Amino acid sequence: MSGGPPRTLCATNARWIMSITAKFRSSVDRWRDRTAMVYSGLDGVQCLTFGHFADHSRRFAVTLAELGITSEHSVAIHLASIPEWWEVAAGSIRAGVPFSTVPPGHSLSDWVNFTRAEVVIVEREALKEAVALREEGSVRFVILVEEMPQPDTLRYQTMLFLADPDGCVDSAPDTQAQVVLLDENGTRDQAQLDLDASVLGLDQFDREEADLHWNLVPRHQATGVLLGLLEPWSAGAAVLVDGCGSDVEQVLSRFPVTTVSAQRSSFFARNSVAGNSVRNVLVVDPQPSISTQKP
């Protein structure tokens, strides 16, 4: 690791040579024994491997296929910062099914109306609203991430247990026009994600395979998906996920974070990353939020 203070990089035009989702898919399968995520939750710290996410994402892709969900549909994720968000996102990419994350301040109902999602992935807190959406015909399936099954829902853990990962046919987006995800600005296809990565200068970001990356850009934004999932895992780097809402100093004192991505408006003071393991910080401009009206 190089010495001296961490370098702060601002997003500039660059060229992302390889399709980032294609690189992401191959990387998740390649580094099975390498740590993909350090998750700090209320029950302690877990280190999850690429093999874990390769298996779970394949199982979720099979689950979507068995439910009849295709690239013509979409998945809405309404989860906190827990490993299942990364499993569902990676599985949706494998299946070629567009996905989105419900933004803070938006109801699940409004977001389903905006994205026309056929499947919603929720925790118990959003269960009542999700079931109401299914009963009124707004969504076809409610998948609950809980240990105990609930009426009118599919249990995430059971669905993955029953799915055969060897039956996964990787239908991830191979055409530039195929939609990968949705955010408040509408759909993001493969070409747009590659352009986003280029504008962010991700091919020039000082990335090492041994990095532990902490992303603070919200996951409901395309930029947050790029920086919190696609870019680090494409390079074989691990991500840190703080499920406890710890402050910056607490996180950086507990974990050997080497790279950070954050929005300019919420970016912590430079002295927050001084005197610790942080090597590089990527600062991006905030993405504007718009009302959730049908595209």
Buried (B, 14 or more C-beta within 10 A) or exposed (E): EEEEEBEBBEBEEBEBEEBBBBBBBEBBBEBBEBBBBBBBBEEEEBEBBBBBBBBBBBBBBBBBBEBEBEBEBBBBBBBEBBBBBBBBBBBBBBBBBBBBBBBEEBEBBBBBBBBBBBBBBBBEEBBEBBBBBBEEEBBBBBBBBBEEEBEEBBBBBEBBEEBEBEEBEBBBBEEEEBBBBBBBBEBBBBBBBBBBBBBBBBBBBBBEEEBBBBBBBBBBBBBBBBBBBBBBBBBBBBBBBBBEEBEBEEBBEBBBBBBBBBBEEEBBEEEBBEEBBBBBBBBBEBBEBEEBEEE
